[in-house]
Amino acid sequence: MANSHSKAHGETHIHPDRSGRFKAAQRVTWISVAVNVVLTVLQIVVGIFGKSQALVADGLHSLSDLLCDFLVLFANRHGAREADDDHPYGHARIETATTLALGLILITVGALLFWGAVQRLQDPSALQKVHAATLWIAILTLAGKESLFRYMLHVARKLRSQMLEANAWHARSDAASSLVVVAGITGNLLGFTSLDLLAAVLVAVMIARMGWQQASQAISELIDTSLDREKVEEIRRTLLDTPGVRGLHELRTRRMGDRALVDAHVLVDPHISVSEGHYIAEFARGRVLKHHDALDVMVHVDPEDDSAIALSINLPPRAELVRHLEERLGENFPAPQQIVLHYLQGRAEADVFLPWAWFRDETKRAALEQKICETLTNDEYYSAIRLHGLSAPQ
């Protein structure tokens, strides 16, 4: 279940399966950078000379987008690296940390813009008519941001990237704020001069709200919140439908970037071999990896539920149990070729494999079986002892 490791510590080595995702994310982010550079310059310059506080506020919002885009480029580059000795689960949480940073940036920008706009609303001299050019720039910004949002969201969902989707919704928040700016500037040009500043206040609130949503989502992942109930139930059904799985408990999930980590305890027949139990666990693991967006799945095999297993922990280890069995059966007990122990329901069961030549002697076997019956009536450890001939006669 180990992941492949990068060849040298600190080396940026991208897994081949994720290289296409990395390149696509890089491309869409650079497109976002180009659009935001153009819009930021237009909004701030025209907003200052056109005396529109709302357009300047929206321009600062676009400026924050630029910083966010560069954070995304950094996180996408390093989050696509393979697992290594220091990061055995990979580097996908870099994307989560970046999503948190995006949210905090938006909250800070929104708070600052809100405070500045409210202060200006209290100053009558700040209420002045804006230039008509600001309206055209606001409309251009609205069209550009909405188009950018739709493109980025399409790519983010195709790549299943939480970070890219966060950046896409950031662009949508810009589009929504630009719509408010268009309305505020239009009202100002119609004679309602305070509407431009009111639009700036609304833009600030929208920015901060979007930042809070993104930060909350990232924090939820960083503290290992489970996947939503529907996805957990789908994984549960996949595990329970695996041949050989009799039950399931302690199913735990957590998000790792755009994928999930899954832990589960599966209940199997307590008398099967270790290798068959391992096969069932690996088969169940493979089914989850195939049908769900899982980065890794850890399946633990249980012969019974945890409440019964807790009782069995009080039993002595193998050497002591075998010695106790030999002492109780005494001289009637030949040297076994193999003893398989089962720890079940707080008691021990033993499958004793004897040489076929001895086992076929009905007199000896009957005497030993009688001794076993006497032993089981009051034994402190054993609930069952079964005899087997190790091999068929030639």
N, C-alpha and C positions, 0 to 999 in steps of 0.2 A: 504493500500500500504506500510505499515511499514514493515521493515525487523526485524527478531528476533534479540535480543540483547544477548551479553554474560552476564553471571551472575554476574561477578565482574569486576570492572575496571582494565584493564591491564591483565586480564586472557587470556591466549592463548587457544581459543576455536574454533575449526575448524568445519565449517558447514558440516553435513553428506554428502550432495550432492557433496562436493568438496574434501572429504577425499581421494577418489581414485585418483583424480588428483594430490593431494598433495604427496601421496606415490609414484606415478609413477615419478613425477618430482624429488623427493628426490633420487630415485634409479638411474635415468639416470645421475644426477649430481654427485653422488658418483662414478659412473663408470668413468665419465670424470676426476674426481680428481685422481683416481688411475692411469689412462693412462698418465695424465700430470705429475704426480710425477715421474714416470719411465722415460718418455721422457726428462723431464727437467734435471734430473741428468745426463743422457747419453749425451745430447747435450752440456751442459756446460762443463762437465769434459772432454769429448773427444774433444770438440772444443778448449778448452784452451791448452791441451797437443798436439793436432793435428795442432795448429796454424791456425784455420779457424775462421775468424771474422764473416763470414756469419752464421756458425753453432752456434757460441756463441750468436749472435743476435737472431737467431731463438729459442735458448734455453731461452733467457730472455723473448721472446714472450710467450713461454710455461709457464714460471714462472708467467707472468701476468695472464695467463689462470687459474692458481691455485688460485690466489687472487680473480679472477672473479667467479670461481666456489664456493668459500666460501661465496661471496656476494649473489650469487644465492640461496644457501642453506638458508641463513638468510632471504632473501626476500620471498622465497617460503613458509617458515614456517610462517612468520608473515602476508604475503599477503593473506593467506588462512583463516585468522580469520574472524569470523562473524562480522556483523555491531554492533556497540555499541553506547552509548549516544554521545560520542565525534566524532565518525566516522559513521554517519547514512547510508552512501553509501558503507560501508565495507572498507577493507584495500588493495584493488587491486592496488591502485596507488603506493604502496610500490614496486611492480614489475616494474612500470614505472620509479620510481626514481632509481632503481637498473640498469635498462637498460641505463639510463643516466650516471650512475657511470661507467658502463662497457665501454661506449663510451669514456668518459674522460680518463680512464686508458689507453685505446688503443691509443688515441691521444698523451698522454704524453710519453708512451713507444716508439711510432713511432718517435716522435720528438727527443728524446734522442739518439736513435739508429742511426737516420739519421745524427745527428751532429757528433757523434763519428766516423762513417764510413767515412764521408767527410773529417774529420780531418786526418784520417789515409791515405786516398788516396793522400793527399798532402805531405806525408812523404815517400820517397822512401824506407826507411829501413823497413817499414811496409809491403811492397810487398814481400812476401815470399811464398814458396811452402808449401802446406798443406799435412798432412799425409793421406794415402789412407783410413784409418779407418773412417775418417770423412765422406767419401762418403757413406759408408755402413750405418752409423748412420743416415745420411740425408735421405736415401732411406727408412729405417725402420720408421723414423718419418713421412715421406710422407704417407706411407701406413697406419700407425696408425691414423693419423689425418683425413685422408679422410674417413676411416671406422667409426671413432667416429662422424664425421659430419653427415654422412648418417643416423646413428642410432639416434642421437639427434634430427635431423630435423624431422624424422618420428614421434618420440614421441611428439615433440613440436606441430606439426600440428594436431596430434590426440587429444591433450589436449587443443589446441587453446591458447597456452601460448606465448605471445609476448616475455617475458623474456627468456624462454627456446629457442625460435627460434633465439633470438639475440646471445645467447651463442653458439648455433649450428653454426651460420654463423661465429662466432669467431673461431670455430674449422676449418671451411672451409678456413678462411683467413690464418690460420696456415698451412693448407695443400697446399694452393697456394704459400705461402712464402717458404715452404719446397721444392716445385718444383723448385723455383728460386734458392734456396740454392744448390740443386742437380746439376743444370746447372752450377752455379758459381764454385762449387768445381770441377766438371768435367773439366771445362775450365782451372782451375788453375793447375790441374794434367796434362793437356795436354801442359802446358807451358805458358799459358796466366795468369800470376800470379795476375794481377789486377782484374780479374773476380770475385774472392772471395769477395773482398771489394765492388765491384759494386753490387754484389748480396746482400750484407748487406744493401746497400743504397736502393735498390728496395724493400727489405723486410720491411724496415722502412717506406717507402712511402705507401706500401700496408696496414701496420698496422694502420697508421694514417688515411688513407682513410676509412677503415672499421669503425674505431672509430667515425669519423665524421658522417657517415651514421647512426650509432646507436644512437648517441647523438641527431642528428637532429630529428629522429623519436620519441624519448622520449620527447624532448622539444615540439614537435608538439602536443603530447597527453596532456602534462602538461598545455598547454595554451588552451585546449579544442577545438582543431581543429575538424571539422566535419568528419564523416565517408566519404569514397570515394563516388562519385556521384552515382555510380551504386547501392551501398547498400542503400543509402538514397532513391533512386527511388523505390527500392523494398519495403521498409518500407512504402513509400507514397501510393503505390498501395494496400498494405495490409489494410491500414487505410481506403482508399476510397472505397474499396470493402466491407467494413463492413455494414450490413443492418442498415439503419437509418442515415448514414453519408451522408450529401448532399454536403459537400465541406471540404477543408482542407487548413489551412495556418499556418504560423509560425512553421513549422516542423524543429526542431533542434536536432542535435545528437552530441554526444561526446564520446570518448573512455574512458573506465574505466578498465584498465588492459586488459584482453582478451575479455571483453564484452563491451556493449554500454549502454549509458543512452539516452533516447528519450523523447522529449517534443513535444506536438502537440496541436493545436487548431482545433477542428472538428466542422463543421457547421451542425446543426440539425433543424428540424421543430420548429419554434419559439413558437408554440402553444401547444406543448406536455407538459406533467407534468415534474416536477423536477426529480421524480423517474425514468421516462422513459429516460430522458436525461442522468441520471447517469448510467442506465443500458447500454445504447448505448456506453458510454465512457468506462465502464468496459469491455464490450464485445470487443471493439476495442483494448483495452490494452492487453487483454488476447490473441488476435490473433497475436499481435506483439511479445509478450513473447514466444509464441509457435513456430512461424515460423522464428524468427530471434534471433541472439545471443545478446539479450538485458538483462541487469541486472535489469533495472526498466524502466517503461514507465509512464509518466505523461500526461494524456489526459484532456484538458480543453474544456468544452462545450460552444459553442457560438450560439446564436439564429440568428445572422447575421454577416456580415463581420465587421472588426474592424473600418472601416471608418464610418459606420452607428452607431456602438456602441459608438463611440466618441461623436456623436451628442446627444445620449440619456443620457449621463453623466450629461448634463446640466438640466435635468428634476429634480423636487423636489422629496424627498423620499415619501414612501407610505402614511404616515399619512397625509401629506399635500395634496397629490393627492386625497385621499378619502374625506377629508374635502372639498376640492374644488368641487368635484363631488356632494356632498350632498348640497352644497350651490347653485350650478347652477340648480339642478333639483328641489329644494325647497320642498314644501309640497306634491308634486306628488310622491316623492321618498320614498317608505316604508323602514323600517329597513331591509337591506339585510342580509341574513344568511351567505353569503360569497362573497368577491370581489377578483377576480384574475386579477392582472395587468400584462400587457406586455409592456416592454420598447422597441419600435421598430422604426427605422428610425427617431430618434429624437422626437418622439411623444409617447403618451400613448394610449393603448387600454385597455378596461375594460370588463371583463365577470362578469356580476352581477347575482348572484343566489338568487332568491326570493322564499318565501314559496309557495308551490304549490296552496294552497287555494287562495292566492292573485293573483298568476300568471294566474290562469284559469279565473279570472274575466276579460272578454274581454273589458269592458268599462274602468276599471282602467288601464289595460295594454295599451290600445290605447292612453289614455291621457298621460301616461308616455312616450310612444314611440314618440308622437308628441313633447313633451318637449325635448326629447333627440335629435330629428332632429333639433330643434331650437338651442339647445346648441352647437351642432357640427358645425354649420355654421360659428361661430366666436370664438370658444374656443381656448385658448392659449396652452392648454396641450393635449387635447384628440382628437384622429382621429377616434375612433370607440368605441361605447358602445353597448354591446350585452346583452339582457335579457334572463335568463334561469329559468325554474322551477326546484327547487332543487330535488324533488322526484315525482314519479308517484303516482296517487291516489290509495288508497287501495281498 
